[in-house]
Amino acid sequence: MNLLTVFLQAAGGGGNYSFLIMMVAIFAIMYFFMIRPQNKKQKEIANFRKNLEVGQSVITAGGIYGKIKEIEDNTVIVEIASSVKIKVDKNSIYADAQAQTK
């Protein structure tokens, strides 16, 4: 009986704080390696969409490459071939990485 009380006291003594510290550490790791980079990437994409310019090479969410011909409030006219223009929502426009490296 005496041995059982010693085991129960040892298990319940400092376990609560170590569990709390471990949970805070896991949340901090997830924040710095997952949440923060994703928020940063979303801000970069929003800044890109806000600063769109005519003649800029872009990619649509569907994977269509083209150049911006007109910019309206919520839509963009993209020329994908000579005399072929499509109207695309601004939220589905991304930067063309190949055009930026040239």
ZIWOQUI-V234524 format. One line per field, one symbol per residue. phi: phi as a letter, one per 40 degrees, with the letter a starting at -180 (. if undefined). psi: psi as a letter, one per 40 degrees, with the letter a starting at -180 (. if undefined). Layout:
BEGIN
phi=???
psi=???
END
This chain:
BEGIN
phi=.ccccccccccccbccccccccccccccccccbbccccccccccccccccbcbcgccbbcccgccabcbabbdbbbcbccacgbbbbbcccbbbcccccccc
psi=dddddddddddeceddddddddddddddddddedddddddddddddddddfiihehhihideehiaihdihadeihhhheihehiihiidefhiihdddde.
END
